[in-house]
Amino acid sequence: MRYALSRLLQFLFVFIVVTFVVLAISRIGSDAPARDLAGGAVSQQQIDEVTQRYHLDQPLVVQYAYWLKGFVTFDMGYSYIQSQDVGDMFRQRLPVTLFIGFWATLIGLIIAVPGGVYSAYRRDGWSDKAMSFGSFAMLSLPALVLGVILSYLLSVRFVLFPLIGNYVAPWDDPWQHFRNFFLPSITLGVGLGAIWTRILRTDMIVTLQSDYIMLARAKGMSPRRVLWVHALRGSVLSLLTSVAINIGALIGGAVVVEEIFSLPGVGLRLVESVQTNDLLTLQAIAAAFVVAVVVINFIVDLLYAVVDPRIRHVRALA
């Protein structure tokens, strides 16, 4: 409990520091923040209204306090450039980015877990070398390039998937959801799977040589149980850490695939916000990304104790 509370306080500190820096940069980096927030070519009366509404005539700390209060209550302002409430934008676009991240992570784990375990079990065999070659090939192929290749082959040449994606919830139409999200998810998931395969393979090789694995084998446990229960459980800590660390990269990748496949997600709106200098939307998206990264890392930290009882024991003594 004490550990969870300390991690929560760290999360709050990181969130406040990062979001304040984003607000400060967006305000200082703009010649006329009020005009940018109001949408560019506007009257002086509209500029005065925006200045008063968002307290732009106050110090940055005061502006941030008002913004933070609105963020907590999900009142993140109004985008005059897009003619849309920022909160409504999140309600419409966030599910797209969440599904891309979820399916990409799932695909990466589906590739990594059996690939890493089998590669370690058959160390230096032909299958291990083939998996190593494949993972290195995928690591050297950026998501931007892979996305374009898949889009050309499967959307333009053979027309198996739509070239321009639309958001369809899986509970509304599972087949159309699969068709719209398969290419973006596989574009990100393959690279993640290659990274996680290498990490899990390395840890599994070390674990398979440990004393408790030797003891389990001596007791007559089946090789499958030793491999997939005892050895795998003792090797997933680095994998969990990598999953948490790669959340940031996954968010950046979502920006790329949403642009390539024209999916109406938060990543695509982030690009539009940068291009149009939409400061409120840019600040809200940055804050949401910070929350996502820190929360996922917090959850993974708590999972360490579930996977390895030794960590739970050490934290209890701290």
Backbone bond lengths (Angstrom), bond angles and torsions (degrees), N, CA, C in turn:
res aa  C-N    CA-C-N  psi(-1)  N-CA   C-N-CA  omega(-1)  CA-C   N-CA-C  phi
1 M - - - 1.467 - - 1.533 110.27 -
2 R 1.357 114.72 -42.95 1.455 118.31 178.96 1.533 110.97 -63.92
3 Y 1.341 115.27 -39.12 1.468 119.11 179.38 1.527 110.97 -64.70
4 A 1.328 116.83 -44.00 1.468 120.75 179.78 1.523 110.84 -62.28
5 L 1.341 116.62 -38.62 1.460 119.96 179.11 1.522 111.06 -66.71
6 S 1.329 117.22 -41.21 1.469 119.87 178.81 1.526 111.32 -64.78
7 R 1.332 116.88 -38.99 1.463 120.07 177.94 1.525 111.01 -67.13
8 L 1.326 116.58 -35.87 1.460 120.13 177.53 1.527 110.98 -65.03
9 L 1.317 117.25 -40.83 1.463 120.94 177.14 1.526 110.78 -64.48
10 Q 1.317 117.14 -38.64 1.463 120.64 175.92 1.525 110.69 -62.91
11 F 1.336 116.33 -40.67 1.456 120.46 178.04 1.526 110.87 -60.43
12 L 1.323 117.01 -45.23 1.463 120.52 -179.80 1.524 111.01 -62.76
13 F 1.334 115.86 -40.86 1.467 119.90 179.77 1.528 111.05 -63.45
14 V 1.330 116.63 -47.32 1.470 120.69 179.71 1.524 110.32 -62.10
15 F 1.322 116.50 -43.89 1.464 120.40 -178.91 1.531 110.71 -60.39
16 I 1.330 117.24 -46.18 1.459 120.60 -177.35 1.522 110.72 -65.70
17 V 1.327 116.96 -43.85 1.460 119.78 -178.37 1.525 111.16 -63.90
18 V 1.336 117.02 -48.25 1.467 120.20 -175.77 1.522 111.03 -67.15
19 T 1.324 118.01 -46.11 1.462 119.82 -177.95 1.529 111.48 -67.50
20 F 1.331 117.35 -33.84 1.469 118.92 176.65 1.528 110.70 -67.27
21 V 1.324 116.73 -40.43 1.464 120.13 178.11 1.528 110.42 -62.77
22 V 1.345 116.77 -41.38 1.470 119.77 178.19 1.519 110.59 -62.67
23 L 1.335 117.15 -44.06 1.470 120.01 178.28 1.520 110.91 -61.87
24 A 1.329 116.49 -44.85 1.459 119.70 -178.28 1.525 111.49 -63.18
25 I 1.333 116.54 -43.05 1.471 119.66 179.61 1.515 111.31 -64.77
26 S 1.332 116.45 -41.43 1.466 119.57 -179.00 1.525 111.79 -66.44
27 R 1.336 116.58 -33.56 1.464 119.15 179.05 1.520 111.27 -79.11
28 I 1.334 116.30 -46.85 1.465 119.90 -177.24 1.525 110.98 -69.66
29 G 1.330 116.66 -35.51 1.462 120.62 -177.74 1.507 114.46 -75.72
30 S 1.326 117.42 -5.48 1.470 121.08 179.79 1.522 109.46 -105.31
31 D 1.328 116.30 135.49 1.470 120.70 178.28 1.522 111.20 -67.76
32 A 1.326 116.12 -35.00 1.465 121.09 -178.78 1.525 108.50 -141.97
33 P 1.334 118.72 83.72 1.472 121.12 -176.96 1.518 113.38 -56.57
34 A 1.311 117.03 -39.70 1.466 119.97 -179.03 1.523 110.95 -64.32
35 R 1.332 116.61 -40.74 1.465 119.69 179.06 1.529 110.76 -67.84
36 D 1.326 116.85 -39.37 1.463 119.97 178.12 1.529 111.25 -64.70
37 L 1.330 116.34 -43.34 1.459 119.41 179.00 1.513 111.51 -65.08
38 A 1.316 116.68 -33.89 1.467 120.36 -178.68 1.513 113.07 -79.43
39 G 1.326 117.03 -11.34 1.458 118.89 175.01 1.501 115.51 109.10
40 G 1.328 117.70 16.88 1.467 118.87 174.27 1.510 113.21 96.91
41 A 1.331 116.99 -111.22 1.467 122.12 -175.81 1.524 110.04 -77.10
42 V 1.319 116.74 92.05 1.460 122.33 -177.35 1.522 108.64 -135.62
43 S 1.314 115.54 168.72 1.454 120.99 -178.95 1.531 110.29 -78.64
44 Q 1.339 114.33 164.62 1.459 119.63 178.63 1.525 111.05 -64.76
45 Q 1.314 117.13 -32.60 1.463 120.31 178.73 1.531 111.01 -63.64
46 Q 1.337 116.77 -42.31 1.466 119.83 178.02 1.529 111.36 -65.88
47 I 1.335 116.32 -37.28 1.464 119.87 177.62 1.520 110.17 -63.38
48 D 1.342 116.74 -41.66 1.462 120.18 179.16 1.531 111.02 -64.94
49 E 1.330 116.22 -37.48 1.465 119.74 179.12 1.537 111.00 -65.09
50 V 1.328 115.65 -42.91 1.457 119.57 179.28 1.521 110.44 -66.77
51 T 1.332 116.49 -40.27 1.466 120.20 178.69 1.516 111.27 -60.01
52 Q 1.325 115.83 -42.48 1.464 119.74 179.90 1.533 111.30 -71.07
53 R 1.333 117.03 -40.64 1.470 120.12 -176.25 1.514 111.54 -65.50
54 Y 1.336 117.27 -40.20 1.462 120.86 -175.70 1.531 112.25 -105.94
55 H 1.337 117.36 12.04 1.466 123.32 172.52 1.520 111.63 55.93
56 L 1.331 116.15 41.80 1.463 120.57 -176.92 1.521 113.01 -71.95
57 D 1.335 116.94 -13.70 1.460 120.50 176.63 1.525 111.87 -88.10
58 Q 1.332 116.99 2.36 1.463 122.60 179.77 1.531 109.76 -100.22
59 P 1.330 117.76 163.43 1.472 120.37 175.79 1.529 111.64 -58.74
60 L 1.329 115.86 160.02 1.458 120.43 -177.02 1.526 112.17 -60.28
61 V 1.314 117.15 -35.60 1.468 119.96 -179.80 1.524 110.31 -63.13
62 V 1.326 116.87 -40.80 1.471 120.83 178.59 1.524 110.19 -67.62
63 Q 1.321 117.24 -43.11 1.466 120.69 177.07 1.524 110.69 -58.58
64 Y 1.323 115.69 -42.24 1.467 119.44 -179.28 1.521 111.12 -66.70
65 A 1.319 117.43 -38.88 1.464 120.59 179.28 1.531 110.70 -60.81
66 Y 1.323 116.67 -43.67 1.467 119.78 178.00 1.528 110.99 -67.08
67 W 1.341 116.73 -40.30 1.470 119.28 178.56 1.521 110.97 -64.11
68 L 1.341 117.13 -42.58 1.459 120.99 -179.38 1.525 110.92 -63.20
69 K 1.302 117.32 -39.76 1.462 121.19 177.12 1.527 109.86 -61.33
70 G 1.334 116.77 -42.62 1.459 119.86 178.38 1.520 112.45 -67.91
71 F 1.343 117.17 -37.73 1.457 120.65 179.91 1.525 111.00 -63.73
72 V 1.330 116.70 -41.85 1.460 120.58 -179.93 1.520 111.26 -63.34
73 T 1.323 116.61 -36.09 1.471 121.29 179.24 1.529 112.50 -92.08
74 F 1.334 116.38 10.76 1.463 123.85 179.46 1.538 111.91 61.47
75 D 1.322 115.94 31.27 1.458 122.21 173.74 1.521 107.16 -113.51
76 M 1.337 116.27 86.14 1.459 121.45 -172.97 1.516 113.23 -98.91
77 G 1.324 116.70 15.47 1.445 120.05 175.33 1.525 113.23 98.85
78 Y 1.322 114.23 -174.50 1.461 121.52 -176.01 1.519 109.38 -126.11
79 S 1.325 115.99 129.62 1.457 121.18 177.87 1.527 108.75 -87.63
80 Y 1.328 115.88 104.69 1.463 119.79 178.85 1.523 110.96 -69.51
81 I 1.343 116.70 -27.81 1.455 120.09 -179.65 1.526 110.73 -68.38
82 Q 1.344 116.62 -41.25 1.457 121.13 179.86 1.528 112.53 -95.02
83 S 1.326 116.57 -4.53 1.474 121.71 -177.42 1.526 110.69 53.75
84 Q 1.331 114.81 51.15 1.462 120.02 -174.68 1.516 109.98 -154.20
85 D 1.325 115.46 141.24 1.453 120.07 173.11 1.530 109.09 -67.53
86 V 1.331 116.50 136.28 1.458 120.32 -177.05 1.534 110.84 -63.11
87 G 1.313 117.58 -37.33 1.465 120.50 176.69 1.520 112.05 -62.16
88 D 1.336 117.08 -40.47 1.468 120.02 177.01 1.519 111.22 -64.82
89 M 1.340 115.83 -35.37 1.465 119.52 177.22 1.520 110.69 -59.45
90 F 1.330 116.80 -43.81 1.463 120.70 179.04 1.525 110.92 -63.98
91 R 1.312 117.41 -41.52 1.469 120.16 -179.12 1.527 111.13 -62.30
92 Q 1.326 116.79 -34.05 1.458 121.15 -178.18 1.528 112.37 -82.25
93 R 1.328 116.81 -38.92 1.466 120.25 -168.54 1.526 114.43 -103.72
94 L 1.315 118.25 -23.95 1.460 119.83 -176.43 1.525 113.40 -61.50
95 P 1.356 120.16 -39.48 1.470 118.47 178.63 1.528 113.82 -56.99
96 V 1.317 117.91 -34.15 1.471 120.71 179.45 1.522 110.09 -62.12
97 T 1.331 116.46 -50.77 1.461 120.40 -178.87 1.520 111.65 -65.76
98 L 1.329 117.80 -37.92 1.462 120.96 179.08 1.522 111.32 -64.14
99 F 1.330 117.22 -42.30 1.460 119.68 179.70 1.528 111.26 -67.72
100 I 1.331 117.23 -38.70 1.469 119.32 176.70 1.526 109.98 -60.76
101 G 1.340 116.89 -46.77 1.454 120.48 179.68 1.521 112.54 -64.00
102 F 1.339 116.60 -41.10 1.462 120.17 -178.79 1.518 111.29 -65.49
103 W 1.340 117.29 -49.15 1.466 119.76 -177.44 1.522 111.16 -68.91
104 A 1.337 117.78 -35.70 1.467 120.14 178.12 1.526 110.43 -64.71
105 T 1.338 116.90 -42.12 1.465 120.44 177.69 1.525 110.86 -64.29
106 L 1.328 116.52 -42.67 1.463 120.29 179.80 1.528 110.86 -63.50
107 I 1.330 116.92 -43.44 1.466 120.20 177.99 1.521 110.68 -62.78
108 G 1.336 116.79 -42.11 1.451 120.32 178.43 1.521 112.32 -60.50
109 L 1.338 117.19 -41.66 1.462 120.57 179.61 1.530 111.39 -71.33
110 I 1.332 116.93 -36.38 1.472 120.05 177.16 1.534 110.55 -62.31
111 I 1.322 116.49 -35.21 1.465 120.27 176.87 1.523 110.94 -75.71
112 A 1.334 116.33 -43.07 1.466 120.90 -168.92 1.518 113.69 -75.32
113 V 1.331 117.96 -43.61 1.464 119.36 -171.96 1.528 111.80 -65.59
114 P 1.330 119.67 -57.86 1.478 117.02 177.86 1.517 112.96 -65.61
115 G 1.349 116.73 -36.30 1.463 119.18 -179.96 1.514 112.24 -65.01
116 G 1.341 117.13 -46.07 1.455 120.35 -179.71 1.520 112.96 -66.93
117 V 1.347 116.53 -41.54 1.464 120.33 -179.53 1.523 110.91 -65.78
118 Y 1.316 117.13 -49.10 1.463 120.47 -177.59 1.526 111.26 -67.39
119 S 1.338 116.55 -36.10 1.457 119.96 179.66 1.522 110.93 -65.57
120 A 1.347 116.74 -38.75 1.465 120.07 177.67 1.525 110.98 -70.47
121 Y 1.328 116.66 -38.63 1.465 120.95 -179.44 1.525 111.32 -65.86
122 R 1.333 115.99 -37.12 1.471 121.58 178.29 1.521 110.27 -104.01
123 R 1.307 116.04 44.73 1.464 121.76 -175.38 1.525 111.53 -54.56
124 D 1.346 114.35 132.08 1.464 124.45 177.85 1.528 113.47 68.62
125 G 1.323 117.68 6.49 1.457 120.61 174.49 1.517 111.05 -81.82
126 W 1.324 115.75 177.81 1.467 118.35 -177.64 1.526 111.17 -66.78
127 S 1.339 117.95 -34.52 1.468 120.42 178.90 1.523 110.33 -67.79
128 D 1.340 117.40 -38.28 1.463 120.94 177.90 1.522 110.29 -63.75
129 K 1.325 116.55 -42.79 1.466 120.03 179.57 1.522 111.48 -66.89
130 A 1.343 116.43 -37.60 1.461 119.67 178.05 1.528 110.98 -65.13
131 M 1.348 116.61 -42.67 1.465 120.03 178.49 1.520 111.25 -66.12
132 S 1.321 117.48 -38.27 1.462 120.98 178.23 1.531 110.73 -63.68
133 F 1.330 115.82 -43.37 1.473 119.56 178.03 1.529 110.37 -62.60
134 G 1.334 116.42 -44.55 1.468 119.71 -179.63 1.513 112.48 -63.81
135 S 1.334 117.33 -40.86 1.467 119.97 -179.66 1.523 111.02 -67.54
136 F 1.326 117.58 -40.38 1.464 119.88 177.62 1.533 110.76 -65.72
137 A 1.329 117.01 -36.37 1.465 120.16 178.37 1.522 110.83 -64.42
138 M 1.336 116.69 -42.26 1.456 120.49 179.54 1.526 111.78 -69.30
139 L 1.339 116.48 -35.21 1.464 119.64 178.16 1.522 111.79 -65.79
140 S 1.322 116.67 -30.47 1.462 120.21 -178.44 1.525 112.67 -86.21
141 L 1.339 116.92 -1.46 1.459 120.92 -178.83 1.525 108.93 -107.90
142 P 1.328 118.72 104.63 1.471 120.76 -177.78 1.532 111.52 -62.04
143 A 1.335 115.55 153.63 1.460 120.70 179.46 1.522 111.29 -60.68
144 L 1.329 117.02 -33.65 1.457 120.53 179.20 1.523 111.34 -61.21
145 V 1.337 116.05 -44.08 1.466 120.62 -179.72 1.523 110.55 -71.40
146 L 1.332 117.11 -45.52 1.458 120.85 -179.40 1.521 111.41 -61.91
147 G 1.331 116.83 -40.18 1.457 120.09 178.89 1.518 112.66 -62.29
148 V 1.316 116.53 -41.89 1.471 120.64 178.67 1.523 110.69 -65.51
149 I 1.344 116.82 -41.77 1.468 120.92 179.52 1.522 110.94 -62.84
150 L 1.342 116.18 -48.25 1.463 119.97 179.92 1.521 111.60 -64.12
151 S 1.325 116.37 -38.95 1.463 120.07 178.87 1.525 111.26 -62.81
152 Y 1.341 116.37 -41.89 1.467 119.62 179.85 1.525 111.58 -68.22
153 L 1.332 116.50 -46.74 1.464 120.16 -175.04 1.529 112.24 -70.28
154 L 1.339 116.73 -47.49 1.462 120.51 -170.26 1.518 114.32 -97.53
155 S 1.343 117.70 -12.76 1.463 119.88 179.21 1.517 113.12 -112.43
156 V 1.338 116.38 -34.80 1.468 120.24 -177.46 1.520 111.06 -97.32
157 R 1.346 116.17 -49.03 1.463 119.72 -174.13 1.522 111.77 -76.02
158 F 1.314 117.74 -48.71 1.459 120.73 -174.63 1.528 113.84 -109.93
159 V 1.335 117.90 -6.96 1.469 124.01 174.69 1.536 111.29 50.65
160 L 1.319 116.43 49.22 1.467 120.73 176.57 1.518 111.79 -90.71
161 F 1.336 116.08 -27.31 1.463 121.59 -179.50 1.524 108.56 -131.30
162 P 1.344 117.42 154.08 1.471 119.52 -179.23 1.520 111.69 -66.29
163 L 1.333 116.05 141.70 1.456 121.06 179.17 1.521 110.95 -73.33
164 I 1.320 116.91 -36.98 1.463 123.05 177.55 1.521 107.74 -112.16
165 G 1.318 116.45 118.21 1.456 120.54 -174.77 1.514 113.22 -81.78
166 N 1.306 115.59 155.59 1.463 123.33 174.45 1.523 108.34 -131.72
167 Y 1.324 115.68 153.11 1.458 118.81 178.25 1.521 109.84 -82.20
168 V 1.320 115.29 119.38 1.463 122.53 174.10 1.520 106.93 -130.29
169 A 1.307 117.56 120.62 1.459 121.49 -178.96 1.526 110.17 -68.24
170 P 1.329 118.30 144.88 1.474 120.05 -178.63 1.519 112.82 -63.86
171 W 1.319 117.80 -28.19 1.466 120.03 179.30 1.525 112.37 -79.63
172 D 1.340 117.41 -14.69 1.465 120.78 176.12 1.530 111.50 -85.83
173 D 1.320 116.50 -48.67 1.464 122.08 -179.41 1.522 108.12 -153.46
174 P 1.333 118.69 93.13 1.479 121.07 -176.37 1.525 113.76 -57.44
175 W 1.335 117.19 -38.60 1.459 119.64 -177.15 1.526 111.16 -67.40
176 Q 1.329 116.95 -46.21 1.454 119.47 179.27 1.527 111.73 -67.98
177 H 1.321 116.20 -33.41 1.465 119.45 174.43 1.531 110.05 -61.20
178 F 1.315 116.81 -44.31 1.460 121.12 178.39 1.530 110.61 -62.01
179 R 1.320 118.33 -44.50 1.466 121.67 -177.58 1.529 111.57 -64.80
180 N 1.319 117.38 -34.92 1.463 120.23 -177.46 1.523 112.99 -81.97
181 F 1.333 117.46 -27.15 1.458 119.52 -173.78 1.522 113.97 -108.17
182 F 1.327 118.86 -6.88 1.460 119.92 -175.84 1.522 111.86 -65.63
183 L 1.314 118.27 -51.54 1.463 120.66 -176.80 1.531 112.82 -64.20
184 P 1.337 119.70 -47.49 1.477 118.10 176.59 1.521 112.78 -60.09
185 S 1.338 116.98 -39.83 1.460 120.13 -177.34 1.521 111.49 -70.06
186 I 1.322 118.04 -42.14 1.460 120.61 179.89 1.529 110.48 -68.65
187 T 1.339 117.20 -31.16 1.461 121.03 177.77 1.523 110.96 -60.67
188 L 1.324 116.88 -42.41 1.466 120.66 178.61 1.523 111.96 -84.39
189 G 1.326 117.16 -37.07 1.456 121.14 -173.14 1.511 113.96 -67.95
190 V 1.316 118.04 -33.97 1.468 121.03 -178.20 1.529 110.65 -63.98
191 G 1.328 116.81 -44.66 1.460 119.70 178.80 1.520 112.47 -64.35
192 L 1.345 115.94 -41.90 1.461 119.21 177.56 1.524 110.87 -63.78
193 G 1.334 116.47 -41.38 1.455 120.15 179.00 1.513 112.26 -60.85
194 A 1.333 117.20 -38.18 1.468 120.54 178.81 1.526 110.92 -64.40
195 I 1.333 116.51 -42.90 1.469 119.95 179.43 1.524 110.34 -64.49
196 W 1.323 116.58 -48.27 1.462 120.57 -175.18 1.525 111.83 -70.00
197 T 1.323 118.06 -29.34 1.464 120.31 175.73 1.510 110.86 -62.38
198 R 1.327 117.51 -45.33 1.453 121.26 179.92 1.526 111.11 -63.89
199 I 1.324 116.44 -41.37 1.473 120.03 -179.12 1.523 110.62 -65.72
200 L 1.337 116.95 -47.22 1.461 120.08 -177.83 1.522 111.16 -66.94
201 R 1.299 118.20 -38.39 1.468 121.34 178.36 1.522 110.63 -58.82
202 T 1.336 116.85 -46.49 1.464 120.77 -178.81 1.520 111.65 -61.03
203 D 1.328 116.73 -45.44 1.465 120.14 -179.61 1.525 111.73 -68.81
204 M 1.323 117.01 -36.94 1.461 120.11 -179.97 1.529 111.44 -65.42
205 I 1.318 117.82 -37.46 1.467 121.08 178.65 1.523 110.40 -60.63
206 V 1.333 116.08 -42.92 1.467 120.26 178.99 1.525 110.59 -68.14
207 T 1.334 117.64 -42.67 1.462 121.66 -177.16 1.520 111.56 -65.55
208 L 1.325 117.02 -39.53 1.461 120.31 -179.12 1.528 112.96 -64.53
209 Q 1.329 116.97 -15.63 1.460 120.48 178.60 1.527 112.45 -99.99
210 S 1.347 116.98 3.47 1.463 120.44 -176.76 1.524 111.20 -78.58
211 D 1.332 114.97 164.54 1.463 120.81 -174.91 1.525 112.60 -66.76
212 Y 1.339 117.06 -40.61 1.465 117.80 -176.09 1.529 112.22 -69.30
213 I 1.312 117.36 -25.85 1.471 119.98 174.59 1.530 109.29 -71.98
214 M 1.316 116.15 -41.17 1.466 119.78 176.17 1.529 110.69 -60.80
215 L 1.344 116.98 -39.64 1.459 121.68 178.97 1.525 111.01 -65.94
216 A 1.327 116.31 -41.82 1.465 120.09 179.05 1.526 110.85 -61.99
217 R 1.317 116.40 -40.63 1.465 119.98 177.70 1.530 110.81 -66.35
218 A 1.350 116.14 -39.05 1.464 119.90 -179.15 1.524 111.80 -66.06
219 K 1.340 116.24 -28.27 1.463 120.28 179.02 1.530 112.02 -77.36
220 G 1.303 116.79 -5.37 1.458 119.99 176.87 1.510 114.94 91.27
221 M 1.334 118.68 14.25 1.464 120.56 176.71 1.523 109.94 -64.75
222 S 1.315 114.99 148.78 1.460 119.65 -179.53 1.522 110.36 -66.11
223 P 1.323 118.18 144.94 1.471 120.26 179.04 1.529 112.77 -55.88
224 R 1.332 116.15 -34.92 1.468 118.59 -179.51 1.524 111.03 -65.08
225 R 1.350 116.63 -43.63 1.460 119.88 -179.85 1.537 110.57 -66.73
226 V 1.297 116.51 -41.61 1.466 120.14 178.38 1.524 110.47 -60.84
227 L 1.318 116.22 -42.76 1.464 120.96 -175.04 1.521 111.92 -73.44
228 W 1.355 116.70 -49.99 1.462 120.78 -170.08 1.522 114.07 -90.55
229 V 1.322 117.92 -12.21 1.468 119.86 178.63 1.527 110.45 -109.94
230 H 1.300 116.63 -64.76 1.465 119.79 -174.05 1.531 112.50 -73.19
231 A 1.318 117.47 -50.80 1.467 119.93 -176.99 1.525 111.72 -68.59
232 L 1.320 116.64 -42.27 1.466 119.10 -179.15 1.516 111.20 -64.89
233 R 1.335 116.87 -42.63 1.468 119.20 -179.53 1.518 111.67 -62.76
234 G 1.317 116.98 -34.98 1.456 119.86 178.89 1.508 114.44 -79.84
235 S 1.336 117.57 -0.72 1.466 120.43 -175.15 1.524 113.80 -118.85
236 V 1.323 118.37 1.48 1.467 119.49 -171.29 1.522 113.68 -92.47
237 L 1.325 119.21 -3.93 1.465 119.44 -177.68 1.532 111.26 -62.77
238 S 1.323 116.42 -45.67 1.471 119.11 178.34 1.525 110.72 -65.14
239 L 1.332 116.21 -35.02 1.464 119.40 178.10 1.519 110.57 -64.73
240 L 1.327 117.11 -44.91 1.463 120.58 177.52 1.527 111.20 -60.40
241 T 1.326 116.12 -41.83 1.463 119.77 178.33 1.519 111.18 -61.67
242 S 1.321 116.11 -42.81 1.460 120.00 180.00 1.527 111.61 -66.12
243 V 1.327 116.77 -37.95 1.466 120.04 177.00 1.523 109.85 -60.23
244 A 1.328 116.72 -44.80 1.464 120.21 179.90 1.525 111.54 -65.05
245 I 1.333 116.46 -44.12 1.464 120.33 -178.88 1.519 111.36 -64.20
246 N 1.330 116.49 -37.42 1.464 120.19 -175.72 1.522 113.77 -80.04
247 I 1.334 118.28 0.74 1.454 119.97 175.52 1.529 110.41 -61.22
248 G 1.337 115.84 -40.86 1.457 119.00 177.26 1.513 112.01 -61.66
249 A 1.330 116.13 -44.48 1.468 120.02 177.37 1.521 110.89 -64.72
250 L 1.329 116.34 -34.18 1.463 120.38 179.14 1.519 110.74 -65.48
251 I 1.329 116.46 -39.52 1.465 120.40 177.72 1.524 110.31 -64.93
252 G 1.341 116.04 -43.12 1.458 118.98 176.27 1.515 112.08 -63.11
253 G 1.343 116.41 -37.47 1.459 119.80 177.05 1.512 112.44 -66.86
254 A 1.341 116.71 -33.23 1.464 120.15 178.11 1.524 110.65 -61.71
255 V 1.336 116.62 -35.89 1.468 120.17 176.57 1.526 109.82 -60.19
256 V 1.338 116.25 -42.21 1.466 120.71 -177.71 1.527 110.91 -67.26
257 V 1.333 117.58 -50.39 1.460 119.66 -174.39 1.517 111.64 -70.80
258 E 1.326 117.89 -32.22 1.467 118.92 176.60 1.522 110.39 -66.11
259 E 1.322 116.31 -34.00 1.463 119.99 177.07 1.527 110.47 -70.81
260 I 1.339 117.58 -42.50 1.468 120.95 -178.00 1.526 111.06 -66.81
261 F 1.339 116.49 -46.48 1.462 120.78 -174.36 1.525 113.22 -97.90
262 S 1.337 116.66 8.33 1.473 122.53 175.66 1.527 112.39 54.28
263 L 1.314 116.44 41.33 1.457 121.14 176.76 1.524 109.35 -86.05
264 P 1.324 118.03 131.89 1.473 121.22 -175.84 1.520 112.04 -78.61
265 G 1.339 116.76 69.51 1.452 120.98 -179.27 1.515 112.14 -108.45
266 V 1.321 115.90 -176.49 1.453 121.50 -179.70 1.528 110.67 -66.85
267 G 1.329 117.63 -34.81 1.456 120.66 179.06 1.521 112.65 -60.89
268 L 1.330 116.23 -43.15 1.465 120.10 178.07 1.522 110.79 -64.78
269 R 1.341 117.17 -39.15 1.458 119.92 177.67 1.531 110.96 -67.73
270 L 1.324 117.45 -31.34 1.465 120.18 176.80 1.523 110.47 -62.37
271 V 1.319 117.02 -43.89 1.464 120.72 177.78 1.527 110.26 -61.85
272 E 1.318 116.67 -44.69 1.466 120.58 178.78 1.522 111.26 -62.60
273 S 1.330 117.27 -37.29 1.462 120.93 -179.46 1.520 111.50 -66.26
274 V 1.327 116.31 -39.14 1.466 120.15 177.39 1.525 110.20 -66.26
275 Q 1.309 116.65 -42.19 1.467 120.86 -178.42 1.525 112.38 -66.54
276 T 1.328 117.68 -35.01 1.466 122.19 -176.84 1.524 113.18 -100.66
277 N 1.348 116.63 1.82 1.464 121.04 -179.81 1.535 111.49 59.41
278 D 1.316 115.35 42.34 1.462 121.97 179.10 1.531 108.05 -85.21
279 L 1.327 116.49 89.82 1.460 121.22 -167.34 1.524 113.53 -66.79
280 L 1.326 117.78 -41.86 1.463 119.83 -177.43 1.527 111.54 -65.15
281 T 1.323 116.35 -43.78 1.462 120.06 178.73 1.520 110.54 -65.55
282 L 1.309 116.73 -42.07 1.464 121.31 178.79 1.527 110.84 -60.31
283 Q 1.324 116.15 -43.91 1.460 120.29 -179.10 1.527 111.55 -67.38
284 A 1.321 117.43 -40.47 1.463 121.02 -179.84 1.524 111.22 -66.69
285 I 1.333 117.59 -40.87 1.468 120.44 179.42 1.523 110.54 -66.40
286 A 1.331 116.90 -41.66 1.460 119.98 177.74 1.528 110.54 -60.53
287 A 1.326 117.21 -41.62 1.463 120.97 178.86 1.526 111.02 -64.57
288 A 1.335 117.11 -41.16 1.466 120.50 179.22 1.525 110.91 -64.14
289 F 1.329 117.09 -39.04 1.462 120.47 178.29 1.531 110.93 -65.80
290 V 1.328 116.78 -39.41 1.466 119.87 176.92 1.526 110.47 -61.22
291 V 1.328 116.15 -44.78 1.469 120.32 178.90 1.524 110.33 -59.92
292 A 1.330 116.72 -44.93 1.469 120.44 -178.54 1.517 111.33 -61.01
293 V 1.327 117.29 -47.69 1.469 120.92 -177.42 1.523 111.03 -64.26
294 V 1.327 116.78 -46.51 1.464 119.93 -175.60 1.528 111.27 -70.22
295 V 1.335 117.66 -39.50 1.464 120.40 -179.99 1.524 110.82 -65.23
296 I 1.335 117.05 -42.92 1.466 119.78 178.52 1.525 110.51 -62.41
297 N 1.328 117.25 -42.05 1.461 119.78 177.81 1.525 111.36 -64.88
298 F 1.322 117.27 -35.96 1.464 121.64 177.62 1.528 110.48 -64.81
299 I 1.319 116.97 -43.53 1.465 120.88 179.01 1.519 110.88 -64.38
300 V 1.327 116.57 -41.66 1.461 120.20 179.46 1.526 110.90 -64.76
301 D 1.334 116.97 -38.59 1.466 119.56 176.62 1.522 111.36 -59.40
302 L 1.330 117.03 -40.44 1.458 120.45 178.79 1.530 111.12 -70.08
303 L 1.346 116.96 -31.23 1.464 120.11 179.49 1.522 112.28 -69.63
304 Y 1.335 117.11 -24.50 1.461 119.42 177.79 1.531 110.79 -54.14
305 A 1.336 116.23 -43.87 1.459 120.52 -178.10 1.523 111.96 -67.85
306 V 1.329 117.05 -28.45 1.461 120.93 178.39 1.526 110.01 -73.21
307 V 1.327 115.94 -41.39 1.464 120.50 -177.52 1.525 111.41 -73.19
308 D 1.334 116.70 -42.89 1.460 120.84 -175.79 1.530 109.49 -121.29
309 P 1.328 119.14 106.54 1.471 121.74 -179.51 1.522 113.50 -59.84
310 R 1.327 118.02 -24.75 1.466 120.41 179.34 1.526 110.92 -63.10
311 I 1.328 117.16 -37.44 1.459 120.79 178.42 1.521 109.96 -66.34
312 R 1.330 117.33 -40.72 1.471 121.23 178.42 1.524 110.31 -62.13
313 H 1.323 116.59 -38.79 1.462 120.49 -179.20 1.530 110.58 -67.65
314 V 1.333 117.00 -42.92 1.453 120.96 179.91 1.523 110.70 -63.91
315 R 1.346 117.12 -42.12 1.466 120.01 179.14 1.523 111.76 -65.86
316 A 1.314 116.94 -32.80 1.461 119.98 179.02 1.527 111.05 -68.09
317 L 1.335 117.15 -31.42 1.457 121.12 179.48 1.524 112.81 -80.83
318 A 1.351 116.01 -18.75 1.475 119.48 -176.50 1.517 111.92 -71.81
